[in-house]
């Protein structure tokens, strides 16, 4: 057992239109974490990059809480710890910053305790902390993930599409808490909307597994969460329309938002510029990222 571990965890996009709380994708943007257990009897947390002004540096830090859960479950005694976080995933934007933090803590703690927990066990623990599996699954396993809760146990299938697929992510300047984004959702949805989403999710999975990306414009349609959340994201429809006109295969809210994501296999720069311009027209400053699908998920990069 070593007392230091360095890990890298991808950001993620979840829901992917109709796949609410079920479909996720690991993205090639990463948070890095270094954990050192020591004998100082103190917890010190250094943060570089995204969220450094807002993330707690005490025992309320979600990374530390995840680390402590692994240490407690494995019976490892600890006196102090030094955590260094290098964050590239935008905070509270719909790219899985919370899931990345949780998974980074779990994987790092698992590494310093001798890899005593399997990926599946880490996945179940991450789901317990996060409350749903759609972001933590791709953060752990990589690729495109399909996740369910079966009698309280998280299950996941991960795969990679057979052809290149780029994610063009428009990142607006404002943040949006997941709790606020969930508060606008109805407690029940009409039967016809449920059928609509089931059919689109089935088409989405088929299109991604077969590389038939021409179906994505239809497959990414949703009636369960996006119509209710668009009020929280000024210019959403304009951004989607601009992306389509620039050549996007289809668009969706990334996670709980406010990031908007378009899928493409050409004209990626033009699509990103069009999305940012549409946000600007609605008085929202934004930037865009061009991301690929990460196929590894969280990994230990040094000990």
C-alpha positions as CSV (number, residue, x, y, z in Angstrom):
1,X,0.0,0.0,0.0
2,X,1.3,3.5,-0.9
3,X,0.2,6.7,0.7
4,X,0.1,8.9,-2.4
5,X,-2.0,8.5,-5.6
6,X,-2.6,10.7,-8.6
7,X,-5.8,10.2,-10.7
8,X,-7.4,11.7,-13.7
9,X,-11.2,11.7,-14.2
10,X,-13.1,12.8,-17.3
11,X,-16.0,15.3,-17.3
12,X,-19.3,13.9,-18.6
13,X,-22.5,14.8,-20.3
14,X,-25.7,13.1,-19.2
15,X,-29.2,12.6,-20.5
16,X,-28.3,13.1,-24.1
17,X,-31.8,14.3,-24.9
18,X,-34.4,11.6,-24.1
19,X,-32.2,9.4,-21.9
20,X,-33.0,11.2,-18.7
21,X,-30.9,10.0,-15.8
22,X,-29.9,7.0,-17.8
23,X,-27.5,7.9,-20.7
24,X,-24.1,9.4,-20.2
25,X,-20.9,10.1,-22.2
26,X,-17.3,10.5,-20.9
27,X,-15.7,13.6,-22.4
28,X,-12.0,14.4,-23.1
29,X,-11.8,17.2,-20.5
30,X,-10.3,16.2,-17.2
31,X,-10.0,16.9,-13.5
32,X,-6.7,15.7,-11.9
33,X,-6.3,14.9,-8.2
34,X,-3.4,14.0,-6.0
35,X,-4.1,12.5,-2.6
36,X,-1.4,12.0,0.1
37,X,-2.2,10.5,3.4
38,X,0.2,11.7,6.1
39,X,0.7,11.9,9.9
40,X,0.0,15.7,10.3
41,X,-3.4,15.3,11.9
42,X,-4.5,18.0,9.4
43,X,-6.5,18.2,6.2
44,X,-5.1,20.6,3.6
45,X,-6.8,21.1,0.2
46,X,-5.2,23.1,-2.7
47,X,-7.4,23.9,-5.7
48,X,-6.2,25.1,-9.1
49,X,-8.5,26.0,-12.0
50,X,-12.3,25.8,-12.2
51,X,-14.2,26.5,-9.0
52,X,-11.3,27.4,-6.8
53,X,-13.2,30.5,-5.5
54,X,-16.2,28.4,-4.5
55,X,-15.2,24.9,-3.6
56,X,-14.8,24.3,0.2
57,X,-11.3,23.5,1.4
58,X,-12.4,21.9,4.7
59,X,-14.2,18.7,5.6
60,X,-17.2,19.8,3.6
61,X,-15.3,19.2,0.4
62,X,-17.0,16.5,-1.6
63,X,-13.7,14.9,-2.7
64,X,-12.7,14.5,1.0
65,X,-16.1,13.1,1.9
66,X,-15.7,10.5,-0.9
67,X,-12.2,9.7,0.2
68,X,-13.3,9.3,3.8
69,X,-16.1,6.8,2.8
70,X,-13.5,4.5,1.2
71,X,-11.1,4.8,4.1
72,X,-13.9,4.1,6.6
73,X,-15.3,1.1,4.6
74,X,-11.8,-0.4,4.2
75,X,-10.9,0.1,7.8
76,X,-7.8,2.1,7.0
77,X,-6.7,4.4,9.8
78,X,-5.6,7.9,8.8
79,X,-4.3,10.9,10.6
80,X,-4.1,13.6,8.0
81,X,-4.3,14.2,4.2
82,X,-3.1,16.6,1.6
83,X,-5.3,16.9,-1.5
84,X,-4.4,18.8,-4.7
85,X,-7.2,19.4,-7.2
86,X,-6.5,20.6,-10.7
87,X,-9.9,21.3,-12.2
88,X,-10.6,21.8,-15.9
89,X,-14.3,20.7,-15.9
90,X,-16.5,23.9,-15.6
91,X,-18.3,24.1,-12.3
92,X,-22.1,23.8,-12.2
93,X,-22.5,23.9,-16.0
94,X,-23.8,20.4,-16.8
95,X,-20.5,18.7,-17.5
96,X,-20.4,16.5,-14.5
97,X,-18.1,18.5,-12.2
98,X,-19.8,17.0,-9.1
99,X,-19.5,13.4,-10.4
100,X,-15.8,14.0,-11.4
101,X,-15.1,15.2,-7.8
102,X,-16.8,12.2,-6.2
103,X,-15.2,9.7,-8.6
104,X,-11.7,11.3,-8.2
105,X,-11.9,11.0,-4.4
106,X,-13.1,7.3,-4.6
107,X,-10.5,6.2,-7.1
108,X,-7.7,8.0,-5.3
109,X,-8.7,6.5,-1.9
110,X,-9.0,3.1,-3.5
111,X,-5.5,3.4,-4.9
112,X,-3.9,4.3,-1.6
113,X,-5.7,1.4,0.1
114,X,-4.3,-1.2,-2.2
115,X,-7.2,-1.3,-4.8
116,X,-9.4,-3.2,-2.4
117,X,-12.6,-2.1,-4.2
118,X,-13.6,-3.1,-7.7
119,X,-14.9,-0.6,-10.3
120,X,-18.4,-1.9,-9.8
121,X,-18.1,-1.3,-6.1
122,X,-16.8,2.2,-6.7
123,X,-19.7,2.8,-9.1
124,X,-22.3,1.7,-6.6
125,X,-20.7,3.9,-3.9
126,X,-20.5,6.9,-6.3
127,X,-24.1,6.4,-7.2
128,X,-25.0,6.3,-3.5
129,X,-23.2,9.7,-3.0
130,X,-24.5,11.4,-6.2
131,X,-28.0,10.0,-6.0
132,X,-28.2,8.8,-9.6
133,X,-25.8,7.0,-11.9
134,X,-25.9,8.9,-15.2
135,X,-22.8,11.0,-14.7
136,X,-20.7,8.8,-12.4
137,X,-21.0,5.8,-14.7
138,X,-19.1,7.4,-17.7
139,X,-16.7,9.1,-15.2
140,X,-15.7,5.6,-14.0
141,X,-16.1,3.4,-17.0
142,X,-15.6,5.8,-19.9
143,X,-17.3,5.6,-23.3
144,X,-21.1,6.0,-23.7
145,X,-22.9,4.5,-20.7
146,X,-26.4,3.1,-20.2
147,X,-27.2,3.0,-16.5
148,X,-30.1,1.7,-14.3
149,X,-30.9,1.2,-10.7
150,X,-32.1,-2.4,-10.3
151,X,-33.5,-3.0,-6.8
152,X,-31.3,-0.3,-5.5
153,X,-28.1,-1.6,-7.2
154,X,-26.5,0.4,-9.9
155,X,-25.8,-1.4,-13.2
156,X,-24.1,0.0,-16.3
157,X,-23.2,-1.0,-19.9
158,X,-20.4,1.0,-21.5
159,X,-19.6,1.0,-25.2
160,X,-17.8,3.1,-27.9
161,X,-19.5,4.1,-31.2
162,X,-17.9,2.5,-34.3
163,X,-17.2,5.9,-35.9
164,X,-15.8,9.3,-34.8
165,X,-18.3,11.6,-33.1
166,X,-17.3,15.0,-31.8
167,X,-19.2,16.9,-29.1
168,X,-19.4,20.6,-29.6
169,X,-20.2,22.1,-26.2
170,X,-21.3,25.7,-25.8
171,X,-20.4,26.9,-22.3
172,X,-22.4,30.0,-21.2
173,X,-20.9,32.3,-18.6
174,X,-23.6,31.7,-16.0
175,X,-24.0,28.7,-13.7
176,X,-27.0,26.6,-13.0
177,X,-27.4,24.4,-9.9
178,X,-28.7,20.9,-10.6
179,X,-31.2,21.3,-7.8
180,X,-32.7,24.4,-9.5
181,X,-32.8,22.6,-12.8
182,X,-34.7,19.6,-11.2
183,X,-37.1,21.9,-9.4
184,X,-38.8,22.9,-12.6
185,X,-39.6,19.4,-13.7
186,X,-43.1,18.0,-13.3
187,X,-43.9,15.2,-10.9
188,X,-45.7,13.3,-13.6
189,X,-45.6,13.4,-17.4
190,X,-48.3,12.5,-20.0
191,X,-48.4,9.0,-21.3
192,X,-47.8,10.1,-24.8
193,X,-44.6,12.0,-23.7
194,X,-43.3,8.9,-22.0
195,X,-43.8,6.8,-25.2
196,X,-42.2,9.6,-27.2
197,X,-39.1,9.5,-25.0
198,X,-38.9,5.7,-24.9
199,X,-38.9,5.6,-28.7
200,X,-36.3,8.3,-29.0
201,X,-34.0,6.7,-26.5
202,X,-34.2,3.4,-28.3
203,X,-33.3,5.1,-31.6
204,X,-30.5,7.0,-29.9
205,X,-28.9,3.9,-28.5
206,X,-29.2,2.1,-31.8
207,X,-27.8,5.0,-33.8
208,X,-24.8,5.3,-31.4
209,X,-24.0,1.6,-31.4
210,X,-24.3,1.3,-35.2
211,X,-22.7,4.6,-36.1
212,X,-25.9,5.6,-37.9
213,X,-25.5,9.3,-36.9
214,X,-28.0,10.5,-39.4
215,X,-30.8,9.5,-36.9
216,X,-29.5,11.7,-34.2
217,X,-31.6,14.8,-35.1
218,X,-34.7,12.8,-34.3
219,X,-33.2,10.6,-31.6
220,X,-32.1,13.5,-29.4
221,X,-35.6,14.9,-29.2
222,X,-37.1,15.0,-25.7
223,X,-40.4,15.8,-23.9
224,X,-39.6,14.9,-20.3
225,X,-37.0,17.5,-19.1
226,X,-35.8,19.8,-21.8
227,X,-39.1,21.7,-22.5
228,X,-39.3,22.6,-18.8
229,X,-35.6,23.5,-18.4
230,X,-35.4,25.8,-21.5
231,X,-36.8,28.7,-19.4
232,X,-33.6,28.5,-17.4
233,X,-31.3,28.8,-20.4
234,X,-31.9,32.0,-22.4
235,X,-31.7,31.4,-26.2
236,X,-31.7,27.7,-26.0
237,X,-33.9,27.2,-29.2
238,X,-31.8,29.8,-31.0
239,X,-28.6,27.9,-30.2
240,X,-30.1,24.6,-31.3
241,X,-31.3,26.2,-34.5
242,X,-27.9,27.8,-35.2
243,X,-26.1,24.5,-34.6
244,X,-28.4,22.7,-37.0
245,X,-27.9,25.3,-39.7
246,X,-24.1,25.0,-39.3
247,X,-24.3,21.2,-39.8
248,X,-24.8,19.7,-36.4
249,X,-26.2,16.1,-36.3
250,X,-28.4,17.0,-33.3
251,X,-28.3,19.0,-30.0
252,X,-29.3,18.7,-26.4
253,X,-29.0,20.2,-23.0
254,X,-25.8,18.8,-21.4
255,X,-26.8,17.3,-18.1
256,X,-28.9,19.7,-16.1
257,X,-27.5,22.6,-18.1
258,X,-26.7,25.4,-18.8
259,X,-24.2,23.9,-21.3
260,X,-25.7,23.0,-24.6
261,X,-24.1,20.2,-26.6
262,X,-24.2,19.4,-30.3
263,X,-22.9,16.2,-32.0
264,X,-21.0,16.5,-35.2
265,X,-18.6,14.6,-37.5
266,X,-17.7,17.7,-39.6
267,X,-17.8,21.5,-39.4
268,X,-17.1,21.4,-35.7
269,X,-15.5,24.9,-35.5
270,X,-18.3,26.5,-37.5
271,X,-20.9,24.8,-35.3
272,X,-19.2,26.0,-32.1
273,X,-19.0,29.6,-33.4
274,X,-22.6,29.5,-34.5
275,X,-23.7,28.3,-31.0
276,X,-21.7,31.0,-29.2
277,X,-23.0,33.7,-31.6
278,X,-26.6,32.6,-30.9
279,X,-26.0,32.8,-27.1
280,X,-24.5,36.3,-27.6
281,X,-27.6,37.4,-29.5
282,X,-29.6,36.5,-26.4
283,X,-27.3,38.6,-24.2
284,X,-25.3,35.6,-22.9
285,X,-21.5,35.4,-23.1
286,X,-20.2,32.0,-23.9
287,X,-17.4,29.9,-25.3
288,X,-17.2,26.5,-26.9
289,X,-15.3,23.3,-26.4
290,X,-14.6,20.6,-28.9
291,X,-14.5,17.3,-27.1
292,X,-14.2,13.6,-28.1
293,X,-15.4,10.6,-26.3
294,X,-13.0,9.4,-23.5
295,X,-12.8,5.6,-23.7
296,X,-11.0,4.9,-20.4
297,X,-12.8,6.7,-17.6
298,X,-11.1,7.4,-14.3
299,X,-7.6,6.2,-14.1
300,X,-4.7,6.2,-11.7
301,X,-1.8,8.0,-13.4
302,X,0.8,7.7,-10.7
303,X,1.5,6.5,-7.2
